[in-house]
Amino acid sequence: MAVTSPDVFKLGFVGAGNMAESIARGVVKSGVLPAQAIRTSHHREDRRAVFKSFGVEILESSGQVVSDSDIVILSVKPQVAKKVLLELKPLFSDDKVLVSIAAGIKLTDLQEWSGQRRIIRVMPNTPSAVGVAASVMCMGDMATKKDEERVVSLFGAIGKIWMADEKYFDAVTGLSGSGPAYIYIAIEAMADGGVAAGLPRDLALSLASQTVLGAAAMVSNTGKHPGQLKDAVTSPAGTTIAGIHELEKGGFRGTLISAVTAAAKRCRELSN
Ligand SMILES: NC(=O)c1ccc[n+]([C@@H]2O[C@H](COP(=O)([O-])OP(=O)(O)OC[C@H]3O[C@@H](n4cnc5c(N)ncnc54)[C@H](OP(=O)(O)O)[C@@H]3O)[C@@H](O)[C@H]2O)c1
């Protein structure tokens, strides 16, 4: 039987912050890459220590990270992305891939600032910290099928990833980028409702978060339309339809739709 050797490549992070940490931890934990294949640098000892603690190689500078990596993930805040890429520009070359997770920074800007032509843009979200990210990627013109496969495996290590045209990225930010915060509020509010109905606070919060987790799993695992799942649990003159009636009176659907579109609009304003 033919044994295929694992695809080991050198992965560097420019910007050793929270997102970089989530991705690096997920990649190591899932076995996509050994920790020794990952490198980063940081001006603060506490951040260096975090990455060192799970085996990531710490280099002296972001320049060294770029020079010594096949795939470079740009994980600094969007406000400093231009400055950082302009400084690193001389170190990029066609044998490397630049992967940017910086929110709102377009492929054309990434290419202009870095001089790099093999570029992939990815929009992950914060549940990457617990391995359930929803990420979306789009490919620059010169990125190859192999680059795509590697990025899918990296971001597959922290959740699920979908391919979409770059024109959708503002909407993606409004939905999956900002969405966790909407659901945190929903969970908190449901728990408050439980407390108002007489439950102890810790039980109410546990039930609210597990209910959201369960409902999400029902939608993604059964493939059924959410409306169909909702209809299946609303018996005539029952409890659930009484609750749904209150949600509709409060404009629950319209409010969520407006939240996504307002965040997408704000993302468009910021990236312009
Ligand atoms: N968090 C999210 O939900 C999310 C979702 C999708 C995409 N993103 C994107 O992910 C990127 C990182 O976000 P984050 O939440 O991980 O931010 P973060 O924790 O602040 O990480 C950014 C890191 O970059 C470091 N840094 C600053 N200037 C640098 C420079 N010139 N060279 C090298 N490193 C530098 C920062 O150090 P200091 O702290 O010392 O400045 C910090 O450790 C952002 O572009 C964001 O848009 C985030």
The ligand as a Tripos MOL2 file, in Angstrom:
@<TRIPOS>MOLECULE
LIG
   48    52     1     0     0
SMALL
NO_CHARGES

@<TRIPOS>ATOM
      1 N1        -10.6120   38.7050   16.6820 N.am      1 LIG1
      2 C1        -11.4570   38.3900   15.7030 C.2       1 LIG1
      3 O1        -12.6130   38.0280   15.8790 O.2       1 LIG1
      4 C2        -10.9860   38.4280   14.3010 C.ar      1 LIG1
      5 C3        -11.7600   37.8070   13.3210 C.ar      1 LIG1
      6 C4        -11.2990   37.8350   12.0170 C.ar      1 LIG1
      7 C5        -10.1330   38.4870   11.7210 C.ar      1 LIG1
      8 N2         -9.4280   39.0970   12.6970 N.ar      1 LIG1
      9 C6         -8.2150   39.8130   12.3340 C.3       1 LIG1
     10 O2         -7.1240   39.1610   12.9410 O.3       1 LIG1
     11 C7         -6.0970   40.1160   13.1210 C.3       1 LIG1
     12 C8         -5.5220   39.9290   14.5100 C.3       1 LIG1
     13 O3         -6.5430   40.1320   15.4510 O.3       1 LIG1
     14 P1         -6.3100   39.7490   16.9740 P.3       1 LIG1
     15 O4         -7.6460   39.7910   17.6030 O.co2     1 LIG1
     16 O5         -5.4770   38.5160   17.0620 O.co2     1 LIG1
     17 O6         -5.4350   41.0100   17.4480 O.3       1 LIG1
     18 P2         -4.2880   41.0850   18.5420 P.3       1 LIG1
     19 O7         -4.4970   40.0690   19.6140 O.co2     1 LIG1
     20 O8         -4.1230   42.5160   18.9210 O.co2     1 LIG1
     21 O9         -2.9840   40.6110   17.7240 O.3       1 LIG1
     22 C9         -2.1880   41.4470   16.9300 C.3       1 LIG1
     23 C10        -0.7460   41.2740   17.4120 C.3       1 LIG1
     24 O10         0.1180   41.9560   16.5060 O.3       1 LIG1
     25 C11         1.1310   42.5940   17.2880 C.3       1 LIG1
     26 N3          1.7300   43.6900   16.5230 N.ar      1 LIG1
     27 C12         1.3780   45.0120   16.5310 C.ar      1 LIG1
     28 N4          2.1760   45.6980   15.6880 N.ar      1 LIG1
     29 C13         3.0320   44.7930   15.1350 C.ar      1 LIG1
     30 C14         4.0890   44.8980   14.2060 C.ar      1 LIG1
     31 N5          4.4320   46.0710   13.6420 N.pl3     1 LIG1
     32 N6          4.7580   43.7720   13.8680 N.ar      1 LIG1
     33 C15         4.4370   42.5640   14.4170 C.ar      1 LIG1
     34 N7          3.4460   42.4150   15.3190 N.ar      1 LIG1
     35 C16         2.7460   43.5170   15.6680 C.ar      1 LIG1
     36 C17         0.3930   43.0620   18.4970 C.3       1 LIG1
     37 O11         1.2620   43.3930   19.5560 O.3       1 LIG1
     38 P3          0.7970   44.5130   20.6410 P.3       1 LIG1
     39 O12        -0.4180   43.9650   21.3020 O.co2     1 LIG1
     40 O13         1.9460   44.6120   21.5640 O.co2     1 LIG1
     41 O14         0.5190   45.7370   19.8470 O.co2     1 LIG1
     42 C18        -0.4960   41.8560   18.7960 C.3       1 LIG1
     43 O15         0.1830   40.9100   19.5880 O.3       1 LIG1
     44 C19        -6.7080   41.4940   12.8850 C.3       1 LIG1
     45 O16        -6.2770   41.9990   11.6440 O.3       1 LIG1
     46 C20        -8.1890   41.2380   12.8410 C.3       1 LIG1
     47 O17        -8.8490   42.0950   11.9380 O.3       1 LIG1
     48 C21        -9.8080   39.0580   13.9780 C.ar      1 LIG1
@<TRIPOS>BOND
     1     1     2 1
     2     2     3 2
     3     2     4 1
     4     4     5 ar
     5     4    48 ar
     6     5     6 ar
     7     6     7 ar
     8     7     8 ar
     9     8     9 1
    10     8    48 ar
    11     9    10 1
    12     9    46 1
    13    10    11 1
    14    11    12 1
    15    11    44 1
    16    12    13 1
    17    13    14 1
    18    14    15 2
    19    14    16 1
    20    14    17 1
    21    17    18 1
    22    18    19 2
    23    18    20 1
    24    18    21 1
    25    21    22 1
    26    22    23 1
    27    23    24 1
    28    23    42 1
    29    24    25 1
    30    25    26 1
    31    25    36 1
    32    26    27 ar
    33    26    35 ar
    34    27    28 ar
    35    28    29 ar
    36    29    30 ar
    37    29    35 ar
    38    30    31 1
    39    30    32 ar
    40    32    33 ar
    41    33    34 ar
    42    34    35 ar
    43    36    37 1
    44    36    42 1
    45    37    38 1
    46    38    39 2
    47    38    40 1
    48    38    41 1
    49    42    43 1
    50    44    45 1
    51    44    46 1
    52    46    47 1
@<TRIPOS>SUBSTRUCTURE
     1 LIG1         1 GROUP 0 **** ****
